[in-house]
Amino acid sequence: MNARVAGIFLLVALLVFMVAHVVVVVRVGRVAKAMRAGPDASSLAKKLGPMRLVVSLFVPPLAPYYAWALGEGPFAVAWLVTLAVYVVAMTVS
């Protein structure tokens, strides 16, 4: 593979991963806020305040964990898939 093509693939994979990460964090924040408002709030939803969401923005493994725990499995899986694509891009480059 051409070095330029590999670099572009790596850049695109990184950007897609970063966007997916931000989407998961925002989605977790919205779901946790909605769950806290309801009568059957889980303990994780009660604990997920703004500071924990900021921490999950900078500590990437927390975002899919929180998503999975709040019942947002497809978002957690999408995050993991984008991470896998990024790792493959790093390996190829």
FIDO-316395 format. One record per residue: residue number from 1; x, y, z of N, C-alpha, C in turn. Coordinates in steps of 0.2 Angstrom, whole numbers, plus 5000, padded with zeros to 4 digits. Atoms other than C-alpha are relative to their C-alpha. Layout:
<nodes>
   pos   n_east   n_north   n_up   ca_east   ca_north   ca_up   c_east   c_north   c_up
   NUM        X         Y      Z         X          Y       Z        X         Y      Z
...
</nodes>
This chain:
<nodes>
   pos   n_east   n_north   n_up   ca_east   ca_north   ca_up   c_east   c_north   c_up
     1     5004      4994   5000      5000       5000    5000     5004      5006   5000
     2     4996      4994   5000      5006       5017    4996     5000      5004   5007
     3     5000      4997   4993      5012       5027    5011     4995      5006   5001
     4     5005      4994   4999      5001       5042    5007     4993      4997   5001
     5     5007      5003   4999      4985       5031    5005     5000      4997   5007
     6     5000      5003   4993      4990       5022    5022     4999      5006   5005
     7     5000      4995   4996      4992       5039    5030     4993      5003   5000
     8     5007      4998   5000      4975       5045    5024     4995      4995   5003
     9     5004      5005   4997      4967       5029    5029     5000      5000   5008
    10     4999      4999   4992      4974       5031    5047     4997      5007   5002
    11     5003      4994   4997      4968       5049    5048     4993      5000   5000
    12     5007      5001   5000      4951       5045    5042     4997      4995   5006
    13     5002      5005   4994      4950       5030    5055     5000      5004   5006
    14     4999      4996   4993      4956       5042    5069     4994      5005   5000
    15     5005      4995   5000      4943       5055    5064     4993      4997   5002
    16     5006      5004   4999      4929       5042    5063     4999      4998   5008
    17     5000      5002   4993      4934       5035    5080     4999      5006   5005
    18     5001      4995   4996      4935       5052    5088     4992      5003   5000
    19     5007      4998   5000      4917       5057    5082     4996      4995   5003
    20     5004      5005   4996      4910       5040    5088     5001      5001   5007
    21     4999      4999   4993      4918       5043    5105     4996      5006   5002
    22     5004      4994   4998      4910       5060    5106     4993      4999   5000
    23     5007      5002   5001      4893       5053    5100     4998      4996   5006
    24     5001      5005   4995      4894       5039    5113     4999      5004   5007
    25     5000      4996   4994      4898       5052    5127     4994      5004   5001
    26     5006      4995   5000      4884       5064    5122     4994      4995   5001
    27     5006      5005   4999      4872       5049    5121     4999      4998   5007
    28     5001      5003   4993      4876       5042    5138     4998      5006   5004
    29     5002      4994   4996      4874       5060    5145     4992      5001   5000
    30     5007      4999   5001      4857       5061    5138     4996      4995   5003
    31     5004      5006   4997      4851       5044    5143     5000      5000   5007
    32     4999      5000   4993      4858       5046    5160     4995      5006   5003
    33     5004      4994   4998      4849       5063    5162     4992      4998   5000
    34     5007      5002   5000      4832       5055    5156     4999      4995   5005
    35     5002      5005   4995      4834       5040    5167     5000      5003   5007
    36     5000      4997   4994      4838       5051    5182     4993      5003   5002
    37     5007      4997   4999      4821       5060    5179     4995      4995   5002
    38     5006      5005   4999      4811       5044    5180     5001      4997   5007
    39     5000      5003   4994      4806       5035    5195     5004      4993   5001
    40     4996      5006   4999      4816       5019    5191     5007      5001   4998
    41     4993      4998   5002      4833       5027    5189     5005      4995   5003
    42     4994      5004   4998      4848       5015    5190     5005      5003   5004
    43     4995      4997   4996      4862       5018    5202     5005      5003   4996
    44     4995      4997   5004      4874       5021    5188     4997      5007   4997
    45     5003      4994   5003      4862       5034    5180     5000      5006   5005
    46     5000      4995   4995      4861       5043    5197     5007      5002   5001
    47     4993      4998   4999      4880       5043    5198     5003      5004   4994
    48     4997      4997   5006      4883       5049    5180     4999      5008   5000
    49     5001      4993   5000      4885       5068    5183     5004      5003   4995
    50     4996      4997   5005      4893       5080    5172     5008      4999   5001
    51     4993      5001   5000      4910       5078    5179     5002      4993   4998
    52     4998      5007   5002      4910       5059    5176     5000      5000   4992
    53     5000      5000   5007      4905       5062    5158     5006      5004   4997
    54     4993      4997   5002      4920       5074    5156     5006      4996   5001
    55     4995      5005   4999      4931       5061    5163     5000      4995   4995
    56     5001      5005   5005      4924       5048    5151     5002      5003   4993
    57     4998      4997   5006      4928       5060    5137     5007      5000   4999
    58     4993      5000   5000      4946       5060    5142     5003      4993   5001
    59     4998      5007   4998      4947       5041    5148     4995      4996   4995
    60     5005      5003   5005      4940       5033    5132     4997      4993   5002
    61     5004      5007   4999      4936       5015    5139     4994      5001   5005
    62     5005      4999   4996      4924       5023    5151     4993      5001   4996
    63     5006      4998   5004      4912       5029    5137     4996      4993   4998
    64     5004      5005   5002      4907       5012    5130     4998      4996   5006
    65     5003      5004   4993      4906       5004    5148     4994      5003   5002
    66     5006      4996   4998      4894       5018    5153     4994      4998   4995
    67     5006      5001   5005      4884       5015    5137     4997      4993   5000
    68     5003      5006   4999      4883       4997    5139     4996      4999   5006
    69     5003      5001   4994      4878       4998    5157     4993      5004   5000
    70     5007      4997   5000      4864       5010    5153     4995      4998   4994
    71     5004      5003   5005      4857       4999    5139     5001      5003   4993
    72     4998      4997   5007      4865       5008    5124     5005      4995   4997
    73     4995      5005   5002      4873       4992    5118     5002      5002   4992
    74     4998      4998   5007      4873       4997    5099     5005      5006   5000
    75     4995      4995   5000      4883       5013    5103     5006      4997   5003
    76     4994      5003   4998      4895       5003    5113     5004      4996   4995
    77     4997      5004   5006      4898       4991    5099     5002      5004   4995
    78     4998      4995   5006      4899       5005    5086     5007      5003   5002
    79     4994      4998   4998      4913       5012    5097     5006      4995   5000
    80     4995      5005   5001      4922       4996    5098     5002      4998   4993
    81     4998      5002   5007      4921       4993    5079     5004      5006   4998
    82     4996      4995   5002      4928       5010    5076     5007      5000   5003
    83     4994      5001   4997      4942       5007    5088     5004      4994   4996
    84     4997      5006   5004      4946       4990    5079     5002      5003   4993
    85     4998      4998   5007      4946       4999    5062     5006      5005   5001
    86     4994      4996   4998      4959       5012    5070     5006      4996   5001
    87     4994      5004   4999      4970       4998    5076     5002      4997   4994
    88     4998      5003   5007      4970       4990    5059     5003      5005   4996
    89     4997      4995   5004      4974       5006    5051     5007      5001   5003
    90     4993      4999   4997      4989       5008    5064     5004      4994   4998
    91     4996      5006   5002      4995       4990    5060     5002      5001   4993
    92     4998      5000   5007      4994       4993    5041     5005      5005   4999
    93     4996      4994   5001      5003       5010    5042     5007      4998   5002
</nodes>
